């Protein structure tokens, strides 16, 4: 059961990465588009926050990935390709 639980946690983290990637793309497109400097500053902060969140989720995912070999597993590689990392 532990392997199923770990697999579920990895799937959850991959889903979080996908959501963060979509949000980051949305805010990246909006950066600098407003005539208001305050709005642009807020958008820049949101964009950077999403980048930091992606790194943290990626780190958590790496910690849960089995250390069976030196290369990444096919499961992880396919999930990262879907997310675009």
GUVEX-468552 format. One record per residue: residue number from 0; residue in one letter; x, z, y of N, C-alpha, C, O, CB in turn. Coordinates in nm, 3 decimals, m for minus. Glycine has a CB too. Example, Ala and Ser with C-alpha at 12.3 -4.5 7.8 and 13.67 -1.06 7.14 Angstrom:
residues 2
<num = 0; residu = A; n.x = 1.319; n.z = 0.780; n.y = m0.569; ca.x = 1.230; ca.z = 0.780; ca.y = m0.450; c.x = 1.320; c.z = 0.780; c.y = m0.330; o.x = 1.424; o.z = 0.846; o.y = m0.332; cb.x = 1.131; cb.z = 0.905; cb.y = m0.447>;
<num = 1; residu = S; n.x = 1.285; n.z = 0.708; n.y = m0.225; ca.x = 1.367; ca.z = 0.714; ca.y = m0.106; c.x = 1.290; c.z = 0.787; c.y = 0.003; o.x = 1.341; o.z = 0.804; o.y = 0.114; cb.x = 1.408; cb.z = 0.572; cb.y = m0.060>;
//
This chain:
residues 85
<num = 0; residu = X; n.x = 0.082; n.z = 0.000; n.y = m0.119; ca.x = 0.000; ca.z = 0.000; ca.y = 0.000; c.x = 0.087; c.z = 0.000; c.y = 0.126; o.x = 0.044; o.z = m0.051; o.y = 0.230; cb.x = m0.093; cb.z = 0.121; cb.y = m0.001>;
<num = 1; residu = X; n.x = 0.203; n.z = 0.055; n.y = 0.120; ca.x = 0.291; ca.z = 0.060; ca.y = 0.236; c.x = 0.327; c.z = m0.080; c.y = 0.284; o.x = 0.334; o.z = m0.106; o.y = 0.404; cb.x = 0.417; cb.z = 0.139; cb.y = 0.204>;
<num = 2; residu = X; n.x = 0.351; n.z = m0.171; n.y = 0.189; ca.x = 0.385; ca.z = m0.309; ca.y = 0.227; c.x = 0.268; c.z = m0.377; c.y = 0.298; o.x = 0.289; o.z = m0.449; o.y = 0.396; cb.x = 0.426; cb.z = m0.391; cb.y = 0.104>;
<num = 3; residu = X; n.x = 0.145; n.z = m0.355; n.y = 0.251; ca.x = 0.027; ca.z = m0.411; ca.y = 0.317; c.x = 0.010; c.z = m0.353; c.y = 0.457; o.x = m0.025; o.z = m0.424; o.y = 0.551; cb.x = m0.100; cb.z = m0.385; cb.y = 0.233>;
<num = 4; residu = X; n.x = 0.034; n.z = m0.225; n.y = 0.469; ca.x = 0.022; ca.z = m0.158; ca.y = 0.599; c.x = 0.125; c.z = m0.215; c.y = 0.697; o.x = 0.092; o.z = m0.245; o.y = 0.812; cb.x = 0.041; cb.z = m0.006; cb.y = 0.585>;
<num = 5; residu = X; n.x = 0.249; n.z = m0.229; n.y = 0.652; ca.x = 0.354; ca.z = m0.284; ca.y = 0.738; c.x = 0.323; c.z = m0.429; c.y = 0.776; o.x = 0.346; o.z = m0.470; o.y = 0.890; cb.x = 0.491; cb.z = m0.276; cb.y = 0.668>;
<num = 6; residu = X; n.x = 0.271; n.z = m0.505; n.y = 0.680; ca.x = 0.235; ca.z = m0.645; ca.y = 0.710; c.x = 0.125; c.z = m0.649; c.y = 0.815; o.x = 0.128; o.z = m0.734; o.y = 0.904; cb.x = 0.189; cb.z = m0.718; cb.y = 0.580>;
<num = 7; residu = X; n.x = 0.028; n.z = m0.560; n.y = 0.805; ca.x = m0.079; ca.z = m0.553; ca.y = 0.905; c.x = m0.027; c.z = m0.515; c.y = 1.043; o.x = m0.073; o.z = m0.568; o.y = 1.144; cb.x = m0.184; cb.z = m0.453; cb.y = 0.861>;
<num = 8; residu = X; n.x = 0.067; n.z = m0.423; n.y = 1.046; ca.x = 0.126; ca.z = m0.385; ca.y = 1.175; c.x = 0.202; c.z = m0.502; c.y = 1.237; o.x = 0.194; o.z = m0.525; o.y = 1.358; cb.x = 0.221; cb.z = m0.264; cb.y = 1.158>;
<num = 9; residu = X; n.x = 0.275; n.z = m0.577; n.y = 1.154; ca.x = 0.348; ca.z = m0.693; ca.y = 1.206; c.x = 0.249; c.z = m0.798; c.y = 1.258; o.x = 0.274; o.z = m0.860; o.y = 1.361; cb.x = 0.438; cb.z = m0.755; cb.y = 1.095>;
<num = 10; residu = X; n.x = 0.138; n.z = m0.817; n.y = 1.186; ca.x = 0.036; ca.z = m0.912; ca.y = 1.233; c.x = m0.021; c.z = m0.868; c.y = 1.366; o.x = m0.045; o.z = m0.951; o.y = 1.454; cb.x = m0.076; cb.z = m0.926; cb.y = 1.129>;
<num = 11; residu = X; n.x = m0.044; n.z = m0.740; n.y = 1.383; ca.x = m0.095; ca.z = m0.688; ca.y = 1.509; c.x = 0.002; c.z = m0.710; c.y = 1.624; o.x = m0.038; o.z = m0.746; o.y = 1.735; cb.x = m0.126; cb.z = m0.540; cb.y = 1.496>;
<num = 12; residu = X; n.x = 0.130; n.z = m0.690; n.y = 1.596; ca.x = 0.231; ca.z = m0.712; ca.y = 1.699; c.x = 0.243; c.z = m0.860; c.y = 1.733; o.x = 0.266; o.z = m0.896; o.y = 1.848; cb.x = 0.367; cb.z = m0.657; cb.y = 1.652>;
<num = 13; residu = X; n.x = 0.228; n.z = m0.946; n.y = 1.633; ca.x = 0.232; ca.z = m1.090; ca.y = 1.661; c.x = 0.113; c.z = m1.131; c.y = 1.747; o.x = 0.126; o.z = m1.215; o.y = 1.836; cb.x = 0.233; cb.z = m1.171; cb.y = 1.530>;
<num = 14; residu = X; n.x = m0.002; n.z = m1.073; n.y = 1.720; ca.x = m0.120; ca.z = m1.101; ca.y = 1.802; c.x = m0.097; c.z = m1.055; c.y = 1.946; o.x = m0.132; o.z = m1.124; o.y = 2.041; cb.x = m0.244; cb.z = m1.032; cb.y = 1.743>;
<num = 15; residu = X; n.x = m0.037; n.z = m0.937; n.y = 1.960; ca.x = m0.006; ca.z = m0.887; ca.y = 2.094; c.x = 0.091; c.z = m0.981; c.y = 2.166; o.x = 0.076; o.z = m1.005; o.y = 2.286; cb.x = 0.055; cb.z = m0.745; cb.y = 2.086>;
<num = 16; residu = X; n.x = 0.190; n.z = m1.034; n.y = 2.095; ca.x = 0.283; ca.z = m1.129; ca.y = 2.154; c.x = 0.212; c.z = m1.255; c.y = 2.201; o.x = 0.241; o.z = m1.308; o.y = 2.308; cb.x = 0.393; cb.z = m1.164; cb.y = 2.055>;
<num = 17; residu = X; n.x = 0.119; n.z = m1.303; n.y = 2.120; ca.x = 0.046; ca.z = m1.423; ca.y = 2.156; c.x = m0.039; c.z = m1.401; c.y = 2.281; o.x = m0.045; o.z = m1.487; o.y = 2.369; cb.x = m0.043; cb.z = m1.469; cb.y = 2.040>;
<num = 18; residu = X; n.x = m0.103; n.z = m1.286; n.y = 2.289; ca.x = m0.185; ca.z = m1.254; ca.y = 2.406; c.x = m0.097; c.z = m1.242; c.y = 2.530; o.x = m0.132; o.z = m1.294; o.y = 2.636; cb.x = m0.264; cb.z = m1.123; cb.y = 2.383>;
<num = 19; residu = X; n.x = 0.015; n.z = m1.174; n.y = 2.517; ca.x = 0.106; ca.z = m1.159; ca.y = 2.630; c.x = 0.162; c.z = m1.294; c.y = 2.675; o.x = 0.179; o.z = m1.317; o.y = 2.795; cb.x = 0.221; cb.z = m1.064; cb.y = 2.594>;
<num = 20; residu = X; n.x = 0.190; n.z = m1.382; n.y = 2.581; ca.x = 0.241; ca.z = m1.514; ca.y = 2.617; c.x = 0.137; c.z = m1.594; c.y = 2.695; o.x = 0.170; o.z = m1.663; o.y = 2.791; cb.x = 0.283; cb.z = m1.591; cb.y = 2.490>;
<num = 21; residu = X; n.x = 0.012; n.z = m1.584; n.y = 2.653; ca.x = m0.095; ca.z = m1.655; ca.y = 2.724; c.x = m0.112; c.z = m1.600; c.y = 2.866; o.x = m0.127; o.z = m1.677; o.y = 2.961; cb.x = m0.228; cb.z = m1.643; cb.y = 2.647>;
<num = 22; residu = X; n.x = m0.110; n.z = m1.469; n.y = 2.879; ca.x = m0.123; ca.z = m1.407; ca.y = 3.011; c.x = m0.004; c.z = m1.442; c.y = 3.100; o.x = m0.020; o.z = m1.468; o.y = 3.219; cb.x = m0.136; cb.z = m1.255; cb.y = 2.998>;
<num = 23; residu = X; n.x = 0.115; n.z = m1.442; n.y = 3.041; ca.x = 0.234; ca.z = m1.476; ca.y = 3.119; c.x = 0.225; c.z = m1.619; c.y = 3.171; o.x = 0.260; o.z = m1.646; o.y = 3.286; cb.x = 0.361; cb.z = m1.458; cb.y = 3.034>;
<num = 24; residu = X; n.x = 0.178; n.z = m1.710; n.y = 3.088; ca.x = 0.164; ca.z = m1.850; ca.y = 3.131; c.x = 0.063; c.z = m1.862; c.y = 3.244; o.x = 0.083; o.z = m1.940; o.y = 3.337; cb.x = 0.121; cb.z = m1.938; cb.y = 3.013>;
<num = 25; residu = X; n.x = m0.044; n.z = m1.784; n.y = 3.237; ca.x = m0.145; ca.z = m1.789; ca.y = 3.344; c.x = m0.086; c.z = m1.740; c.y = 3.476; o.x = m0.105; o.z = m1.804; o.y = 3.579; cb.x = m0.267; cb.z = m1.703; cb.y = 3.306>;
<num = 26; residu = X; n.x = m0.015; n.z = m1.628; n.y = 3.473; ca.x = 0.040; ca.z = m1.573; ca.y = 3.597; c.x = 0.157; c.z = m1.654; c.y = 3.647; o.x = 0.182; o.z = m1.660; o.y = 3.768; cb.x = 0.082; cb.z = m1.429; cb.y = 3.576>;
<num = 27; residu = X; n.x = 0.231; n.z = m1.718; n.y = 3.556; ca.x = 0.342; ca.z = m1.802; ca.y = 3.600; c.x = 0.291; c.z = m1.920; c.y = 3.681; o.x = 0.353; o.z = m1.960; o.y = 3.780; cb.x = 0.424; cb.z = m1.851; cb.y = 3.479>;
<num = 28; residu = X; n.x = 0.178; n.z = m1.976; n.y = 3.640; ca.x = 0.121; ca.z = m2.089; ca.y = 3.713; c.x = 0.069; c.z = m2.048; c.y = 3.851; o.x = 0.065; o.z = m2.131; o.y = 3.941; cb.x = 0.008; cb.z = m2.152; cb.y = 3.631>;
<num = 29; residu = X; n.x = 0.031; n.z = m1.924; n.y = 3.867; ca.x = m0.027; ca.z = m1.877; ca.y = 3.994; c.x = 0.076; c.z = m1.823; c.y = 4.093; o.x = 0.045; o.z = m1.802; o.y = 4.210; cb.x = m0.128; cb.z = m1.772; cb.y = 3.966>;
<num = 30; residu = X; n.x = 0.198; n.z = m1.800; n.y = 4.046; ca.x = 0.300; ca.z = m1.743; ca.y = 4.135; c.x = 0.328; c.z = m1.835; c.y = 4.251; o.x = 0.349; o.z = m1.955; o.y = 4.233; cb.x = 0.429; cb.z = m1.714; cb.y = 4.059>;
<num = 31; residu = X; n.x = 0.329; n.z = m1.779; n.y = 4.371; ca.x = 0.364; ca.z = m1.855; ca.y = 4.491; c.x = 0.258; c.z = m1.951; c.y = 4.539; o.x = 0.283; o.z = m2.026; o.y = 4.634; cb.x = 0.487; cb.z = m1.929; cb.y = 4.465>;
<num = 32; residu = X; n.x = 0.141; n.z = m1.954; n.y = 4.480; ca.x = 0.036; ca.z = m2.048; ca.y = 4.517; c.x = m0.052; c.z = m2.000; c.y = 4.633; o.x = m0.117; o.z = m2.081; o.y = 4.699; cb.x = m0.051; cb.z = m2.077; cb.y = 4.398>;
<num = 33; residu = X; n.x = m0.054; n.z = m1.871; n.y = 4.655; ca.x = m0.140; ca.z = m1.816; ca.y = 4.759; c.x = m0.071; c.z = m1.819; c.y = 4.895; o.x = 0.050; o.z = m1.802; o.y = 4.903; cb.x = m0.182; cb.z = m1.673; cb.y = 4.724>;
<num = 34; residu = X; n.x = m0.148; n.z = m1.839; n.y = 5.001; ca.x = m0.089; ca.z = m1.832; ca.y = 5.135; c.x = m0.055; c.z = m1.687; c.y = 5.176; o.x = 0.019; o.z = m1.665; o.y = 5.272; cb.x = m0.184; cb.z = m1.893; cb.y = 5.238>;
<num = 35; residu = X; n.x = m0.109; n.z = m1.591; n.y = 5.103; ca.x = m0.084; ca.z = m1.450; ca.y = 5.134; c.x = 0.041; c.z = m1.400; c.y = 5.062; o.x = 0.052; o.z = m1.413; o.y = 4.940; cb.x = m0.206; cb.z = m1.364; cb.y = 5.096>;
<num = 36; residu = X; n.x = 0.135; n.z = m1.344; n.y = 5.136; ca.x = 0.257; ca.z = m1.293; ca.y = 5.075; c.x = 0.226; c.z = m1.174; c.y = 4.985; o.x = 0.294; o.z = m1.153; o.y = 4.884; cb.x = 0.359; cb.z = m1.254; cb.y = 5.182>;
<num = 37; residu = X; n.x = 0.125; n.z = m1.096; n.y = 5.020; ca.x = 0.090; ca.z = m0.979; ca.y = 4.940; c.x = 0.037; c.z = m1.021; c.y = 4.803; o.x = 0.074; o.z = m0.963; o.y = 4.701; cb.x = m0.014; cb.z = m0.893; cb.y = 5.014>;
<num = 38; residu = X; n.x = m0.048; n.z = m1.122; n.y = 4.802; ca.x = m0.101; ca.z = m1.173; ca.y = 4.675; c.x = 0.012; c.z = m1.231; c.y = 4.590; o.x = 0.016; o.z = m1.209; o.y = 4.469; cb.x = m0.208; cb.z = m1.279; cb.y = 4.701>;
<num = 39; residu = X; n.x = 0.102; n.z = m1.304; n.y = 4.652; ca.x = 0.215; ca.z = m1.360; ca.y = 4.579; c.x = 0.305; c.z = m1.251; c.y = 4.522; o.x = 0.355; o.z = m1.265; o.y = 4.410; cb.x = 0.296; cb.z = m1.452; cb.y = 4.669>;
<num = 40; residu = X; n.x = 0.325; n.z = m1.144; n.y = 4.596; ca.x = 0.407; ca.z = m1.033; ca.y = 4.548; c.x = 0.340; c.z = m0.966; c.y = 4.428; o.x = 0.408; o.z = m0.930; o.y = 4.332; cb.x = 0.430; cb.z = m0.931; cb.y = 4.661>;
<num = 41; residu = X; n.x = 0.210; n.z = m0.947; n.y = 4.434; ca.x = 0.137; ca.z = m0.885; ca.y = 4.322; c.x = 0.145; c.z = m0.974; c.y = 4.198; o.x = 0.165; o.z = m0.924; o.y = 4.087; cb.x = m0.010; cb.z = m0.860; cb.y = 4.361>;
<num = 42; residu = X; n.x = 0.131; n.z = m1.103; n.y = 4.217; ca.x = 0.139; ca.z = m1.196; ca.y = 4.104; c.x = 0.279; c.z = m1.195; c.y = 4.042; o.x = 0.293; o.z = m1.204; o.y = 3.920; cb.x = 0.102; cb.z = m1.338; cb.y = 4.149>;
<num = 43; residu = X; n.x = 0.380; n.z = m1.185; n.y = 4.125; ca.x = 0.517; ca.z = m1.179; ca.y = 4.075; c.x = 0.539; c.z = m1.052; c.y = 3.992; o.x = 0.603; o.z = m1.057; o.y = 3.887; cb.x = 0.618; cb.z = m1.185; cb.y = 4.192>;
<num = 44; residu = X; n.x = 0.486; n.z = m0.940; n.y = 4.040; ca.x = 0.499; ca.z = m0.814; ca.y = 3.967; c.x = 0.427; c.z = m0.822; c.y = 3.833; o.x = 0.479; o.z = m0.776; o.y = 3.731; cb.x = 0.444; cb.z = m0.696; cb.y = 4.051>;
<num = 45; residu = X; n.x = 0.308; n.z = m0.880; n.y = 3.832; ca.x = 0.234; ca.z = m0.895; ca.y = 3.706; c.x = 0.310; c.z = m0.983; c.y = 3.608; o.x = 0.316; o.z = m0.953; o.y = 3.488; cb.x = 0.094; cb.z = m0.955; cb.y = 3.732>;
<num = 46; residu = X; n.x = 0.367; n.z = m1.089; n.y = 3.657; ca.x = 0.445; ca.z = m1.179; ca.y = 3.573; c.x = 0.565; c.z = m1.107; c.y = 3.511; o.x = 0.588; o.z = m1.117; o.y = 3.391; cb.x = 0.492; cb.z = m1.301; cb.y = 3.653>;
<num = 47; residu = X; n.x = 0.639; n.z = m1.034; n.y = 3.591; ca.x = 0.755; ca.z = m0.960; ca.y = 3.541; c.x = 0.713; c.z = m0.851; c.y = 3.443; o.x = 0.782; o.z = m0.826; o.y = 3.344; cb.x = 0.833; cb.z = m0.897; cb.y = 3.658>;
<num = 48; residu = X; n.x = 0.600; n.z = m0.786; n.y = 3.471; ca.x = 0.549; ca.z = m0.682; ca.y = 3.381; c.x = 0.517; c.z = m0.740; c.y = 3.244; o.x = 0.547; o.z = m0.678; o.y = 3.142; cb.x = 0.424; cb.z = m0.616; cb.y = 3.441>;
<num = 49; residu = X; n.x = 0.457; n.z = m0.858; n.y = 3.242; ca.x = 0.426; ca.z = m0.923; ca.y = 3.116; c.x = 0.553; c.z = m0.961; c.y = 3.040; o.x = 0.556; o.z = m0.954; o.y = 2.917; cb.x = 0.339; cb.z = m1.046; cb.y = 3.139>;
<num = 50; residu = X; n.x = 0.656; n.z = m1.002; n.y = 3.112; ca.x = 0.784; ca.z = m1.033; ca.y = 3.046; c.x = 0.844; c.z = m0.909; c.y = 2.981; o.x = 0.895; o.z = m0.915; o.y = 2.869; cb.x = 0.882; cb.z = m1.093; cb.y = 3.148>;
<num = 51; residu = X; n.x = 0.839; n.z = m0.797; n.y = 3.052; ca.x = 0.892; ca.z = m0.672; ca.y = 2.997; c.x = 0.810; c.z = m0.630; c.y = 2.875; o.x = 0.866; o.z = m0.586; o.y = 2.774; cb.x = 0.891; cb.z = m0.559; cb.y = 3.104>;
<num = 52; residu = X; n.x = 0.678; n.z = m0.642; n.y = 2.884; ca.x = 0.592; ca.z = m0.605; ca.y = 2.771; c.x = 0.623; c.z = m0.692; c.y = 2.649; o.x = 0.624; o.z = m0.642; o.y = 2.537; cb.x = 0.443; cb.z = m0.619; cb.y = 2.809>;
<num = 53; residu = X; n.x = 0.647; n.z = m0.821; n.y = 2.671; ca.x = 0.681; ca.z = m0.908; ca.y = 2.559; c.x = 0.811; c.z = m0.863; c.y = 2.492; o.x = 0.820; o.z = m0.860; o.y = 2.370; cb.x = 0.694; cb.z = m1.053; cb.y = 2.606>;
<num = 54; residu = X; n.x = 0.909; n.z = m0.828; n.y = 2.572; ca.x = 1.036; ca.z = m0.781; ca.y = 2.515; c.x = 1.017; c.z = m0.654; c.y = 2.434; o.x = 1.076; o.z = m0.638; o.y = 2.327; cb.x = 1.139; cb.z = m0.757; cb.y = 2.627>;
<num = 55; residu = X; n.x = 0.935; n.z = m0.564; n.y = 2.484; ca.x = 0.913; ca.z = m0.438; ca.y = 2.412; c.x = 0.839; c.z = m0.460; c.y = 2.282; o.x = 0.872; o.z = m0.398; o.y = 2.180; cb.x = 0.835; cb.z = m0.340; cb.y = 2.500>;
<num = 56; residu = X; n.x = 0.738; n.z = m0.547; n.y = 2.283; ca.x = 0.665; ca.z = m0.577; ca.y = 2.160; c.x = 0.757; c.z = m0.649; c.y = 2.062; o.x = 0.752; o.z = m0.624; o.y = 1.942; cb.x = 0.539; cb.z = m0.663; cb.y = 2.190>;
<num = 57; residu = X; n.x = 0.842; n.z = m0.739; n.y = 2.112; ca.x = 0.937; ca.z = m0.809; ca.y = 2.026; c.x = 1.034; c.z = m0.710; c.y = 1.962; o.x = 1.067; o.z = m0.723; o.y = 1.844; cb.x = 1.014; cb.z = m0.915; cb.y = 2.106>;
<num = 58; residu = X; n.x = 1.078; n.z = m0.611; n.y = 2.037; ca.x = 1.168; ca.z = m0.509; ca.y = 1.983; c.x = 1.098; c.z = m0.429; c.y = 1.874; o.x = 1.157; o.z = m0.402; o.y = 1.770; cb.x = 1.216; cb.z = m0.416; cb.y = 2.095>;
<num = 59; residu = X; n.x = 0.973; n.z = m0.391; n.y = 1.898; ca.x = 0.896; ca.z = m0.317; ca.y = 1.796; c.x = 0.878; c.z = m0.402; c.y = 1.671; o.x = 0.889; o.z = m0.351; o.y = 1.559; cb.x = 0.759; cb.z = m0.273; cb.y = 1.851>;
<num = 60; residu = X; n.x = 0.850; n.z = m0.530; n.y = 1.689; ca.x = 0.834; ca.z = m0.620; ca.y = 1.574; c.x = 0.965; c.z = m0.632; c.y = 1.497; o.x = 0.964; o.z = m0.632; o.y = 1.374; cb.x = 0.787; cb.z = m0.759; cb.y = 1.621>;
<num = 61; residu = X; n.x = 1.076; n.z = m0.641; n.y = 1.567; ca.x = 1.206; ca.z = m0.650; ca.y = 1.499; c.x = 1.236; c.z = m0.523; c.y = 1.419; o.x = 1.297; o.z = m0.530; o.y = 1.313; cb.x = 1.318; cb.z = m0.673; cb.y = 1.601>;
<num = 62; residu = X; n.x = 1.193; n.z = m0.410; n.y = 1.469; ca.x = 1.216; ca.z = m0.285; ca.y = 1.395; c.x = 1.132; c.z = m0.276; c.y = 1.269; o.x = 1.171; o.z = m0.210; o.y = 1.173; cb.x = 1.186; cb.z = m0.165; cb.y = 1.484>;
<num = 63; residu = X; n.x = 1.017; n.z = m0.342; n.y = 1.268; ca.x = 0.930; ca.z = m0.340; ca.y = 1.150; c.x = 0.963; c.z = m0.449; c.y = 1.049; o.x = 0.915; o.z = m0.445; o.y = 0.936; cb.x = 0.787; cb.z = m0.353; cb.y = 1.193>;
<num = 64; residu = X; n.x = 1.044; n.z = m0.546; n.y = 1.090; ca.x = 1.079; ca.z = m0.656; ca.y = 1.001; c.x = 1.176; c.z = m0.605; c.y = 0.894; o.x = 1.274; o.z = m0.538; o.y = 0.926; cb.x = 1.140; cb.z = m0.774; cb.y = 1.080>;
<num = 65; residu = X; n.x = 1.149; n.z = m0.638; n.y = 0.768; ca.x = 1.240; ca.z = m0.593; ca.y = 0.661; c.x = 1.381; c.z = m0.646; c.y = 0.683; o.x = 1.401; o.z = m0.759; o.y = 0.727; cb.x = 1.188; cb.z = m0.639; cb.y = 0.524>;
<num = 66; residu = X; n.x = 1.478; n.z = m0.564; n.y = 0.651; ca.x = 1.619; ca.z = m0.598; ca.y = 0.672; c.x = 1.681; c.z = m0.654; c.y = 0.543; o.x = 1.796; o.z = m0.622; o.y = 0.511; cb.x = 1.699; cb.z = m0.475; cb.y = 0.720>;
<num = 67; residu = X; n.x = 1.607; n.z = m0.736; n.y = 0.471; ca.x = 1.654; ca.z = m0.788; ca.y = 0.342; c.x = 1.771; c.z = m0.885; c.y = 0.355; o.x = 1.852; o.z = m0.897; o.y = 0.263; cb.x = 1.541; cb.z = m0.855; cb.y = 0.270>;
<num = 68; residu = X; n.x = 1.780; n.z = m0.953; n.y = 0.467; ca.x = 1.888; ca.z = m1.050; ca.y = 0.484; c.x = 1.932; c.z = m1.056; c.y = 0.629; o.x = 1.877; o.z = m0.987; o.y = 0.715; cb.x = 1.846; cb.z = m1.188; cb.y = 0.437>;
<num = 69; residu = X; n.x = 2.030; n.z = m1.137; n.y = 0.653; ca.x = 2.080; ca.z = m1.149; ca.y = 0.790; c.x = 1.995; c.z = m1.245; c.y = 0.872; o.x = 1.989; o.z = m1.232; o.y = 0.994; cb.x = 2.224; cb.z = m1.195; cb.y = 0.789>;
<num = 70; residu = X; n.x = 1.929; n.z = m1.341; n.y = 0.807; ca.x = 1.846; ca.z = m1.435; ca.y = 0.881; c.x = 1.702; c.z = m1.383; c.y = 0.888; o.x = 1.662; o.z = m1.299; o.y = 0.808; cb.x = 1.849; cb.z = m1.575; cb.y = 0.816>;
<num = 71; residu = X; n.x = 1.627; n.z = m1.434; n.y = 0.984; ca.x = 1.489; ca.z = m1.391; ca.y = 0.999; c.x = 1.405; c.z = m1.454; c.y = 0.888; o.x = 1.438; o.z = m1.561; o.y = 0.837; cb.x = 1.433; cb.z = m1.428; cb.y = 1.138>;
<num = 72; residu = X; n.x = 1.298; n.z = m1.387; n.y = 0.853; ca.x = 1.213; ca.z = m1.435; ca.y = 0.745; c.x = 1.130; c.z = m1.554; c.y = 0.792; o.x = 1.111; o.z = m1.575; o.y = 0.912; cb.x = 1.123; cb.z = m1.323; cb.y = 0.694>;
<num = 73; residu = X; n.x = 1.082; n.z = m1.630; n.y = 0.696; ca.x = 0.998; ca.z = m1.746; ca.y = 0.728; c.x = 0.869; c.z = m1.703; c.y = 0.795; o.x = 0.817; o.z = m1.772; o.y = 0.883; cb.x = 0.966; cb.z = m1.826; cb.y = 0.601>;
<num = 74; residu = X; n.x = 0.817; n.z = m1.587; n.y = 0.754; ca.x = 0.694; ca.z = m1.532; ca.y = 0.813; c.x = 0.714; c.z = m1.506; c.y = 0.961; o.x = 0.629; o.z = m1.542; o.y = 1.043; cb.x = 0.652; cb.z = m1.402; cb.y = 0.741>;
<num = 75; residu = X; n.x = 0.823; n.z = m1.443; n.y = 0.995; ca.x = 0.853; ca.z = m1.412; ca.y = 1.135; c.x = 0.883; c.z = m1.539; c.y = 1.214; o.x = 0.840; o.z = m1.552; o.y = 1.328; cb.x = 0.970; cb.z = m1.315; cb.y = 1.144>;
<num = 76; residu = X; n.x = 0.956; n.z = m1.631; n.y = 1.155; ca.x = 0.992; ca.z = m1.755; ca.y = 1.225; c.x = 0.867; c.z = m1.836; c.y = 1.258; o.x = 0.857; o.z = m1.891; o.y = 1.368; cb.x = 1.088; cb.z = m1.838; cb.y = 1.139>;
<num = 77; residu = X; n.x = 0.774; n.z = m1.844; n.y = 1.166; ca.x = 0.652; ca.z = m1.922; ca.y = 1.193; c.x = 0.568; c.z = m1.854; c.y = 1.302; o.x = 0.509; o.z = m1.923; o.y = 1.386; cb.x = 0.568; cb.z = m1.938; cb.y = 1.064>;
<num = 78; residu = X; n.x = 0.562; n.z = m1.722; n.y = 1.300; ca.x = 0.485; ca.z = m1.651; ca.y = 1.403; c.x = 0.549; c.z = m1.668; c.y = 1.540; o.x = 0.478; o.z = m1.685; o.y = 1.639; cb.x = 0.473; cb.z = m1.502; cb.y = 1.368>;
<num = 79; residu = X; n.x = 0.679; n.z = m1.663; n.y = 1.549; ca.x = 0.749; ca.z = m1.680; ca.y = 1.676; c.x = 0.735; c.z = m1.823; c.y = 1.727; o.x = 0.728; o.z = m1.846; o.y = 1.848; cb.x = 0.896; cb.z = m1.642; cb.y = 1.660>;
<num = 80; residu = X; n.x = 0.731; n.z = m1.920; n.y = 1.635; ca.x = 0.709; ca.z = m2.059; ca.y = 1.678; c.x = 0.571; c.z = m2.077; c.y = 1.737; o.x = 0.554; o.z = m2.151; o.y = 1.834; cb.x = 0.728; cb.z = m2.155; cb.y = 1.560>;
<num = 81; residu = X; n.x = 0.472; n.z = m2.010; n.y = 1.679; ca.x = 0.335; ca.z = m2.019; ca.y = 1.733; c.x = 0.328; c.z = m1.962; c.y = 1.873; o.x = 0.259; o.z = m2.016; o.y = 1.959; cb.x = 0.236; cb.z = m1.946; cb.y = 1.641>;
<num = 82; residu = X; n.x = 0.399; n.z = m1.852; n.y = 1.895; ca.x = 0.397; ca.z = m1.786; ca.y = 2.025; c.x = 0.483; c.z = m1.862; c.y = 2.126; o.x = 0.456; o.z = m1.859; o.y = 2.246; cb.x = 0.445; cb.z = m1.640; cb.y = 2.012>;
<num = 83; residu = X; n.x = 0.583; n.z = m1.929; n.y = 2.077; ca.x = 0.671; ca.z = m2.006; ca.y = 2.166; c.x = 0.796; c.z = m1.932; c.y = 2.204; o.x = 0.858; o.z = m1.963; o.y = 2.306; cb.x = 0.597; cb.z = m2.043; cb.y = 2.290>;
<num = 84; residu = X; n.x = 0.836; n.z = m1.834; n.y = 2.126; ca.x = 0.959; ca.z = m1.760; ca.y = 2.157; c.x = 1.075; c.z = m1.810; c.y = 2.075; o.x = 1.187; o.z = m1.759; o.y = 2.087; cb.x = 0.940; cb.z = m1.610; cb.y = 2.133>;
//
